[in-house]
Amino acid sequence: MAATLQFDLVSPERKLASVSATEVQIPGTDGDLTAMAGHAATITTLRPGVLKAIGADGTKSFVVTGGFAEITAAGVSVLAERAVPVEEANAAVFETLLADVKATAAGLDKDAGDKLVGDLMAAKAAIGA
């Protein structure tokens, strides 16, 4: 059996997950990464994308708009600006997320803002919403 780590995901609205996982796939600002048990301690910022926790009971996927992830040898804690379980991510939810991302993008230079919006649209396409 593969070693596990604790995965916790919270947003300002609610706690979305607290599960044991064999790996956590994170959409990092500087590139996607996968955290597993024994990972070196790291803190990274999140870009809009799909966050996945893979465990013995299956995969739990969430659309995130940004935030931070703290990775240790024993676990991953994610503090998301906005996070929605993929099962709840319908067209109306994406419109709300897109409005939030566009508001954030308005305060950035054009290239950085366009990247944020593009990353969210790629997440939408990835889950088929």
C-alpha positions, -999 to 999 in steps of 0.1 A, spaced: 0 0 0 13 35 -9 22 59 18 -4 85 25 -5 122 36 -32 143 51 -49 167 27 -70 197 39 -87 222 17 -104 253 30 -119 284 14 -133 315 31 -168 300 27 -162 265 40 -140 235 47 -141 214 15 -119 184 23 -100 167 50 -89 133 37 -60 109 35 -44 109 0 -16 91 -17 -9 122 -39 -22 157 -43 -19 174 -78 -16 212 -73 -19 239 -100 10 261 -88 17 296 -101 52 285 -111 41 252 -125 19 222 -116 33 198 -90 24 166 -73 29 162 -35 33 128 -20 42 115 15 78 125 24 77 156 1 102 184 10 86 213 28 73 238 3 49 267 1 35 277 -32 9 300 -46 -20 286 -67 -32 297 -101 -67 290 -113 -70 253 -122 -80 219 -110 -67 206 -77 -69 168 -72 -65 146 -41 -60 109 -51 -66 83 -24 -77 48 -18 -114 59 -20 -109 76 -54 -101 111 -67 -116 143 -53 -113 172 -77 -118 209 -70 -117 240 -92 -96 267 -74 -91 303 -84 -59 310 -64 -46 308 -29 -17 290 -12 -6 255 -6 17 244 23 33 210 17 51 190 43 63 155 45 31 145 63 5 166 45 -8 193 22 -29 223 35 -45 244 8 -60 278 16 -80 287 -16 -94 321 -25 -124 303 -41 -128 265 -44 -157 244 -57 -159 206 -59 -159 196 -96 -194 180 -91 -208 215 -83 -189 234 -111 -217 241 -135 -220 269 -160 -235 293 -134 -207 286 -109 -181 292 -136 -196 325 -145 -193 336 -108 -157 323 -107 -149 341 -140 -162 374 -126 -140 370 -96 -110 362 -116 -116 391 -140 -119 415 -110 -85 403 -98 -71 405 -133 -82 441 -136 -55 450 -110 -27 433 -129 -8 440 -161 -25 428 -192 -4 397 -197 -8 385 -161 -45 392 -162 -50 374 -195 -31 344 -180 -54 342 -150 -85 342 -171 -70 317 -196 -61 294 -167 -97 294 -154 -110 287 -189 -86 258 -193 -98 244 -160 -134 247 -173 -125 228 -204 -105 202 -185 -136 192 -165 -160 195 -194 -182 222 -178 
